[in-house]
Amino acid sequence: MTLSFLTPFVPLVSDMCKNACNLDSDIDPSIEIVVSVPKLFKSDAGKNALVHWHMDERMPAPTDSDLDSDQQTACMYQEALLQLSVILSCVCPLFDYIKEHPTSMHVLSVETIDLHNAMRVSEEDLYSLQILDRPSSFQSDVTTPSSLFAVLNNTVTSSGQVLLKEWFHRPSLEIQVIEGRLRSIKLLHRLPNSVLQELSRLLKHIKNIPRILGRIGFHRASVQDWLDLYHFVYYCLMIIDMLNSNVGVPPNNTVLQKILGCPEVQASLAPMMEMIQTTIDFSKSSEFSHVVVLPGVDPELDQLQYQYDHLEDELLTLADCAGKHVPPEVAPFVQMVYVPRMGFFMALPDTVAGLMEEVDYNDEFGVTREYTNDHVVYYRCPMTDYFGQRYGDIHTKVEEKHIELVQNLGDQVLLERGHLLVLAEYLTELDCIQSLAKAALDHHYNPPTVTTARGLSIQFGRHPIYELVFENYVANSASSIPPIMVLTGANASGKSAYMKQIALIVYMAHIGSFVPAKEALVGLTDKIFTCTSTVESSMTNTSAFAHDALQVAQAIEYATDRSLVVMDEFGKGTIPEDGTSLLAASLNYFAQKHPNCPTVIASTHFHDLLVGNLVWDSYPFGLYCMSTKLNQKGTDLEYHYQVQRGLDDRSFAFTTAVAAGLSVDDVQQAESYEQRSRYETMEQAMLHLTFSNDDDLATSPIYQALLAPFSYLLSLDDETTPSKQ
């Protein structure tokens, strides 16, 4: 399942894993599986591989005097890797694969990712909140985005899409990073739409520069690689000119300031573009499928190329001369040819070659038969030997000279590799920023205020996905949300959408995006936990309720005062008494941690939470409900989709069932079952009442009040009439 979701080009697995998981039958046969021995998948092997790479790539060759310091550095470097055992176990086979394929990839750097500066959201929560699409083989033709990533992803480069996914998987907890992205979006948000469209068009030409530079470094760059590099430099200059014209001097801590604030990087672009443009003939390179150097770049190459281009005329003259030294009947068929890497030959069709060998011309003129190919016999003679001495393997000389000049060009380009990589990184970030700015313009998002102080307040918030699906989506506010918010209301009244939109707005603020709200104040949130979707699968060997309980248990175990916990009808998968008790225990556990409890938003139909005083309507709890109203006849329910303060203990399940398509007769029968169940519950409660005699029980106001709602039901079935006992 993991491989089908990641769709890797080359999975690196151990032979034990491959056999245990039966990978050959589970993944696309076009994917190449590289199998390594299990001993390579060890953390110690990975640490050693990283240390050796660090010594080879980042340090000069050690001398005797430097050996002690180099060894000390390697030991310090190895000490820093001790806590990465799981990840390190994959490093050694990865490095081995890269060494075996040096033309396609190269390790430029090894960086440490600090997860303490990122919001933690589990993979299941990313799917539950529809932040990412669940992996599925089903291909839908629906054009409406089904995930938050699909809504916000307007990137035009492959590297931009990869970076945006990184932002989604690791929302930032650094205020400086978040504010820098928000400032950058604001700058682009103010530009005319035509300017944003032009920026998007220019960014489309930005290719994978690290890969291209790696291929140039190994002298394996193709014609397309050089063309992509030329386009990169050319369109970088155009992007910089456009930003200078439309933005001016950008504020600090923005990606635009990074791009426009590097004069040394900009200064290297124009000379590099001119150097490539005046060296490579792209039209001929595309024609011949290899890099061709322009005339005038190197006099020696020009001379060799001139000789090669006029070689055919000289060979015709040579053939006429050779025809005078062969039998007359053979002369019309004589050809002089040049075969690259083999030399010059006299060629005759095999039908007349016999005439040549019947006489003594071979000995007289030094003609030697070399080989036969495709009914043509090839000979060497003094004339071909002369041309071989005069021109040598001229085609190879021309090729080698082209290669030499292109390698020299590559060496000059690699002198600016640092500048190119920095600029490529900034432009990739700019692609993500323009993607978020376009989404903000298209969907009318506004910038949030992210603060280090705890708090959450949203004015007229909307669900970023549902508002694209449902017309006239109703915005809701969440002003000064209490630490524990309990949400009630009718079925299908919008409780789940309301809770999810709060979580999504918090999440979007941490990736540095504008949010679907008029205003939003969001305190830094270190984790988001959800119990919103019931998932049942034979793959996990857990029931739906067990899965929900596991999600709540993780929230109880790991949530901090900076976390957000969203619980949508937790406990619905078991009997009401147990579900109510579990939900009450969970909420009270969080309440006992106040003022250091997380922000909890819970929806429920277990109204006994309040009636039975399992939780209380006082701080840190806050009771809210979704507004609904029955029509005058009491048959149709009006959904207002508005959050208001208070408790609504009506589920309107039967009304919702009729609206969903259940027959009226079935629903009426369900109502009768529900009334009978209530009556039996009431009867059991009355047995615990103490009266001095039966007459006191029969005449008790409590007894009469409890029986009043069931008078109609009792008239239907005399057998259900309760005894006084």
LINUR-V103658 format. One record per backbone hydrogen bond with DSSP energy under -0.5 kcal/mol. CO is the residue of the C=O (numbers start at 1). NH is the residue of the N-H. If there is no record, write none. Layout:
BEGIN
co=CO nh=NH
co=CO nh=NH
END
This chain:
BEGIN
co=1 nh=5
co=2 nh=6
co=3 nh=7
co=9 nh=32
co=11 nh=13
co=11 nh=34
co=13 nh=36
co=14 nh=18
co=15 nh=19
co=16 nh=20
co=17 nh=21
co=18 nh=22
co=18 nh=23
co=22 nh=25
co=22 nh=26
co=23 nh=26
co=23 nh=27
co=28 nh=31
co=31 nh=33
co=32 nh=11
co=32 nh=34
co=33 nh=35
co=34 nh=13
co=36 nh=15
co=37 nh=40
co=38 nh=41
co=40 nh=42
co=42 nh=46
co=43 nh=47
co=44 nh=48
co=45 nh=49
co=46 nh=50
co=47 nh=51
co=48 nh=52
co=49 nh=53
co=50 nh=54
co=51 nh=55
co=52 nh=56
co=53 nh=57
co=53 nh=58
co=54 nh=58
co=55 nh=59
co=63 nh=67
co=66 nh=70
co=67 nh=71
co=68 nh=72
co=69 nh=73
co=70 nh=74
co=71 nh=75
co=72 nh=76
co=73 nh=77
co=74 nh=78
co=75 nh=79
co=76 nh=80
co=78 nh=81
co=79 nh=82
co=81 nh=84
co=84 nh=88
co=85 nh=89
co=87 nh=90
co=88 nh=91
co=88 nh=92
co=90 nh=94
co=91 nh=95
co=92 nh=96
co=93 nh=97
co=94 nh=98
co=95 nh=99
co=96 nh=100
co=97 nh=101
co=98 nh=101
co=99 nh=102
co=101 nh=104
co=101 nh=105
co=106 nh=108
co=112 nh=114
co=113 nh=115
co=114 nh=117
co=115 nh=118
co=117 nh=173
co=119 nh=121
co=120 nh=528
co=122 nh=126
co=123 nh=127
co=124 nh=128
co=125 nh=129
co=126 nh=131
co=126 nh=132
co=127 nh=130
co=130 nh=148
co=131 nh=149
co=138 nh=140
co=147 nh=151
co=148 nh=152
co=149 nh=153
co=152 nh=154
co=157 nh=161
co=158 nh=162
co=159 nh=163
co=160 nh=164
co=161 nh=165
co=162 nh=166
co=163 nh=167
co=164 nh=168
co=165 nh=169
co=166 nh=170
co=171 nh=119
co=173 nh=175
co=174 nh=178
co=175 nh=179
co=176 nh=180
co=177 nh=181
co=178 nh=182
co=179 nh=183
co=180 nh=184
co=181 nh=185
co=182 nh=186
co=183 nh=187
co=184 nh=188
co=185 nh=189
co=186 nh=190
co=188 nh=191
co=192 nh=195
co=192 nh=196
co=193 nh=197
co=194 nh=198
co=195 nh=199
co=196 nh=200
co=197 nh=201
co=198 nh=202
co=199 nh=203
co=200 nh=204
co=202 nh=205
co=203 nh=206
co=205 nh=207
co=207 nh=209
co=208 nh=212
co=209 nh=213
co=210 nh=214
co=211 nh=215
co=212 nh=216
co=213 nh=217
co=214 nh=218
co=215 nh=220
co=215 nh=221
co=216 nh=219
co=222 nh=226
co=223 nh=227
co=224 nh=228
co=225 nh=229
co=226 nh=230
co=227 nh=231
co=228 nh=232
co=229 nh=233
co=230 nh=234
co=231 nh=235
co=232 nh=236
co=233 nh=237
co=234 nh=238
co=235 nh=239
co=236 nh=240
co=237 nh=241
co=238 nh=242
co=239 nh=243
co=240 nh=244
co=241 nh=245
co=242 nh=246
co=243 nh=247
co=243 nh=248
co=248 nh=250
co=254 nh=258
co=255 nh=259
co=256 nh=260
co=257 nh=261
co=259 nh=262
co=262 nh=265
co=262 nh=266
co=263 nh=267
co=264 nh=268
co=265 nh=268
co=265 nh=269
co=266 nh=269
co=266 nh=270
co=267 nh=271
co=268 nh=272
co=269 nh=273
co=270 nh=274
co=271 nh=275
co=272 nh=276
co=273 nh=277
co=274 nh=278
co=276 nh=279
co=276 nh=280
co=279 nh=294
co=280 nh=282
co=281 nh=285
co=282 nh=286
co=283 nh=287
co=284 nh=288
co=285 nh=289
co=285 nh=290
co=292 nh=281
co=294 nh=297
co=298 nh=302
co=299 nh=303
co=300 nh=304
co=301 nh=305
co=302 nh=306
co=303 nh=307
co=304 nh=308
co=305 nh=309
co=306 nh=310
co=308 nh=311
co=310 nh=314
co=311 nh=315
co=312 nh=316
co=313 nh=317
co=314 nh=318
co=315 nh=319
co=316 nh=320
co=317 nh=321
co=318 nh=322
co=319 nh=323
co=320 nh=324
co=321 nh=324
co=322 nh=325
co=323 nh=326
co=327 nh=330
co=327 nh=331
co=328 nh=332
co=330 nh=333
co=331 nh=334
co=335 nh=337
co=335 nh=347
co=337 nh=345
co=338 nh=340
co=339 nh=342
co=339 nh=343
co=343 nh=339
co=345 nh=337
co=345 nh=347
co=346 nh=379
co=347 nh=335
co=348 nh=377
co=349 nh=352
co=349 nh=353
co=350 nh=354
co=352 nh=355
co=352 nh=356
co=353 nh=357
co=354 nh=358
co=355 nh=359
co=359 nh=362
co=360 nh=364
co=361 nh=365
co=361 nh=367
co=362 nh=366
co=362 nh=367
co=365 nh=382
co=368 nh=380
co=371 nh=378
co=373 nh=376
co=375 nh=350
co=376 nh=373
co=377 nh=348
co=378 nh=370
co=378 nh=371
co=379 nh=346
co=380 nh=368
co=381 nh=385
co=382 nh=386
co=383 nh=387
co=384 nh=388
co=385 nh=389
co=386 nh=390
co=387 nh=391
co=387 nh=392
co=388 nh=392
co=392 nh=394
co=393 nh=397
co=394 nh=398
co=395 nh=399
co=396 nh=400
co=397 nh=401
co=398 nh=402
co=399 nh=403
co=400 nh=404
co=401 nh=405
co=402 nh=406
co=403 nh=407
co=404 nh=408
co=405 nh=409
co=406 nh=410
co=407 nh=411
co=408 nh=412
co=409 nh=413
co=410 nh=414
co=411 nh=415
co=413 nh=416
co=414 nh=417
co=416 nh=420
co=417 nh=421
co=418 nh=422
co=419 nh=423
co=420 nh=424
co=421 nh=425
co=422 nh=426
co=423 nh=427
co=424 nh=428
co=425 nh=429
co=426 nh=430
co=427 nh=431
co=428 nh=432
co=429 nh=433
co=430 nh=434
co=431 nh=435
co=432 nh=436
co=433 nh=437
co=434 nh=438
co=435 nh=439
co=436 nh=440
co=437 nh=441
co=438 nh=442
co=439 nh=443
co=440 nh=444
co=440 nh=445
co=446 nh=515
co=448 nh=450
co=449 nh=522
co=451 nh=524
co=455 nh=523
co=456 nh=481
co=457 nh=521
co=458 nh=460
co=458 nh=478
co=459 nh=518
co=459 nh=519
co=461 nh=476
co=462 nh=464
co=463 nh=467
co=465 nh=468
co=465 nh=469
co=466 nh=469
co=466 nh=470
co=470 nh=473
co=473 nh=475
co=476 nh=461
co=478 nh=458
co=478 nh=481
co=483 nh=600
co=484 nh=486
co=484 nh=622
co=485 nh=487
co=485 nh=602
co=486 nh=624
co=487 nh=604
co=488 nh=626
co=490 nh=493
co=494 nh=498
co=495 nh=499
co=496 nh=500
co=497 nh=501
co=498 nh=502
co=499 nh=503
co=500 nh=504
co=501 nh=505
co=502 nh=506
co=503 nh=507
co=504 nh=508
co=505 nh=509
co=506 nh=510
co=507 nh=510
co=507 nh=511
co=508 nh=511
co=508 nh=513
co=509 nh=512
co=510 nh=172
co=515 nh=446
co=515 nh=517
co=516 nh=462
co=519 nh=459
co=520 nh=449
co=520 nh=522
co=521 nh=457
co=522 nh=451
co=524 nh=526
co=526 nh=120
co=527 nh=564
co=528 nh=122
co=529 nh=566
co=531 nh=568
co=533 nh=535
co=537 nh=540
co=537 nh=541
co=537 nh=542
co=542 nh=537
co=543 nh=547
co=544 nh=548
co=545 nh=549
co=546 nh=550
co=547 nh=551
co=548 nh=552
co=549 nh=553
co=550 nh=554
co=551 nh=555
co=552 nh=556
co=553 nh=557
co=554 nh=558
co=555 nh=559
co=560 nh=563
co=562 nh=526
co=563 nh=599
co=564 nh=529
co=565 nh=567
co=565 nh=601
co=566 nh=531
co=566 nh=568
co=567 nh=569
co=567 nh=603
co=569 nh=572
co=571 nh=574
co=575 nh=579
co=576 nh=580
co=577 nh=581
co=578 nh=582
co=579 nh=583
co=580 nh=584
co=581 nh=585
co=582 nh=586
co=583 nh=587
co=584 nh=588
co=585 nh=589
co=586 nh=590
co=587 nh=591
co=588 nh=592
co=589 nh=593
co=590 nh=593
co=591 nh=594
co=593 nh=596
co=598 nh=600
co=599 nh=565
co=600 nh=485
co=601 nh=567
co=602 nh=487
co=603 nh=569
co=605 nh=607
co=606 nh=609
co=607 nh=610
co=607 nh=611
co=608 nh=612
co=608 nh=614
co=609 nh=614
co=609 nh=615
co=610 nh=613
co=616 nh=618
co=618 nh=621
co=620 nh=484
co=622 nh=486
co=623 nh=646
co=624 nh=488
co=625 nh=644
co=627 nh=640
co=627 nh=641
co=629 nh=638
co=631 nh=634
co=636 nh=631
co=637 nh=639
co=638 nh=629
co=638 nh=640
co=642 nh=627
co=644 nh=625
co=648 nh=489
co=651 nh=491
co=652 nh=656
co=653 nh=657
co=654 nh=658
co=655 nh=659
co=656 nh=660
co=657 nh=661
co=657 nh=662
co=658 nh=661
co=663 nh=667
co=664 nh=668
co=665 nh=669
co=666 nh=670
co=667 nh=671
co=668 nh=672
co=669 nh=673
co=670 nh=674
co=671 nh=675
co=672 nh=676
co=673 nh=677
co=674 nh=678
co=675 nh=679
co=676 nh=680
co=677 nh=681
co=678 nh=682
co=679 nh=683
co=680 nh=684
co=681 nh=685
co=682 nh=686
co=683 nh=687
co=685 nh=688
co=686 nh=689
co=689 nh=691
co=693 nh=697
co=694 nh=698
co=695 nh=699
co=697 nh=700
co=700 nh=704
co=701 nh=705
co=702 nh=706
co=703 nh=707
co=704 nh=708
co=705 nh=709
co=707 nh=710
co=708 nh=711
co=710 nh=714
co=711 nh=715
co=712 nh=716
co=713 nh=716
co=713 nh=717
co=717 nh=720
co=718 nh=721
END
